[in-house]
Amino acid sequence: MAEDIKDEEMQDDEIIVMVDEDGKEVEFNHIATLDYNNEWYIYVQPVELGDMDDDEMFIFKIEEDENGNDLFTPVEDEDLLDALYQEYLKECDLQDAKNED
């Protein structure tokens, strides 16, 4: 179950539009893109949260298809999700420390 990126509008609002498996466009707020163990992951939150809390997000592994297009594969392994979330928190702490200087 992979999603591919349709349009990347990484401007001031950092909104990206992804196309799901059913061909439906979904807008996401880009939260972060981080390298973890030599693999790249993107952290996003739907613009329209629906049933989600405002502190929840999705994490996708960034891969490539045979044509070199980005594929965003949902991370479903709970241990990996926890490790990726901890990596995100560590990065946030580093950014906060830089901002305090």
DRENTI-117016 format. One line per field, with one value per residue (C-alpha): x, y, z; residue number from 1; residue in one letter. Coordinates in Angstrom, 1 decimal. Layout:
c1 = (X ...) .
c2 = (Y ...) .
c3 = (Z ...) .
num = (NUM ...) .
residu = (A ...) .
REM end
This chain:
c1 = (0.0 2.1 1.1 2.8 3.4 1.5 2.4 4.9 4.1 6.8 6.2 5.4 2.5 4.4 1.4 1.9 -0.8 -0.6 -2.8 -4.0 -4.6 -8.1 -6.8 -8.2 -6.1 -5.3 -3.6 -1.0 1.0 4.6 6.1 9.6 11.7 14.4 17.1 17.0 19.4 20.2 16.5 14.4 11.1 8.5 6.3 2.9 -0.5 -3.7 -4.9 -8.4 -7.8 -11.2 -11.0 -7.3 -6.1 -4.0 -0.9 -1.1 0.8 1.6 5.1 5.9 9.1 10.3 11.1 11.3 9.4 10.9 10.6 12.4 9.2 8.8 6.6 5.5 5.0 3.2 5.3 3.2 5.8 5.1 8.8 10.0 7.2 8.3 12.0 11.1 9.0 11.9 14.2 11.7 11.6 15.4 15.5 12.9 15.1 18.1 16.2 14.9 18.5 19.7 16.9 17.8 21.3) .
c2 = (0.0 2.9 6.5 8.5 12.2 14.2 17.8 19.2 22.8 23.3 27.0 29.0 26.7 23.5 21.7 18.6 16.8 13.0 10.6 7.6 4.1 5.1 8.1 10.6 13.7 14.3 17.5 17.1 19.6 18.6 18.3 16.9 14.8 12.9 10.3 7.3 4.4 5.6 5.5 8.7 9.2 12.0 13.1 14.6 15.5 15.8 19.4 18.2 16.1 14.3 11.8 12.6 14.6 17.7 16.0 12.9 12.4 9.8 8.6 7.3 5.8 7.5 5.0 5.2 3.3 1.9 5.3 7.2 8.7 9.1 6.5 7.1 3.8 3.9 2.7 0.1 -1.6 -0.3 -0.6 1.3 3.9 4.4 4.7 7.2 9.3 9.4 10.5 13.3 14.4 14.4 16.6 19.0 19.2 20.1 22.8 24.2 24.3 26.1 28.6 29.4 30.4) .
c3 = (0.0 -1.3 -2.0 -4.6 -4.5 -7.1 -6.5 -4.1 -3.0 -0.4 -0.1 3.0 4.0 3.3 1.9 -0.3 -2.2 -2.4 -4.4 -2.5 -3.9 -5.0 -7.0 -4.5 -3.8 -0.1 1.2 4.0 6.1 5.8 9.3 8.6 6.4 8.3 7.6 9.9 9.4 5.9 4.9 4.3 6.0 5.6 8.5 7.5 8.9 6.9 6.4 7.3 10.4 10.5 13.4 14.1 17.1 16.3 17.7 15.5 12.2 9.6 8.8 5.3 4.0 0.9 -1.9 -5.7 -8.3 -11.5 -13.2 -10.4 -9.0 -5.2 -3.5 0.1 1.8 5.2 8.1 9.9 12.2 15.7 16.9 13.8 14.3 17.9 16.8 14.1 16.5 19.0 16.2 15.4 19.0 19.1 16.0 17.6 20.7 18.6 16.7 20.0 21.3 18.2 18.5 22.1 21.1) .
num = (1 2 3 4 5 6 7 8 9 10 11 12 13 14 15 16 17 18 19 20 21 22 23 24 25 26 27 28 29 30 31 32 33 34 35 36 37 38 39 40 41 42 43 44 45 46 47 48 49 50 51 52 53 54 55 56 57 58 59 60 61 62 63 64 65 66 67 68 69 70 71 72 73 74 75 76 77 78 79 80 81 82 83 84 85 86 87 88 89 90 91 92 93 94 95 96 97 98 99 100 101) .
residu = (M A E D I K D E E M Q D D E I I V M V D E D G K E V E F N H I A T L D Y N N E W Y I Y V Q P V E L G D M D D D E M F I F K I E E D E N G N D L F T P V E D E D L L D A L Y Q E Y L K E C D L Q D A K N E D) .
REM end
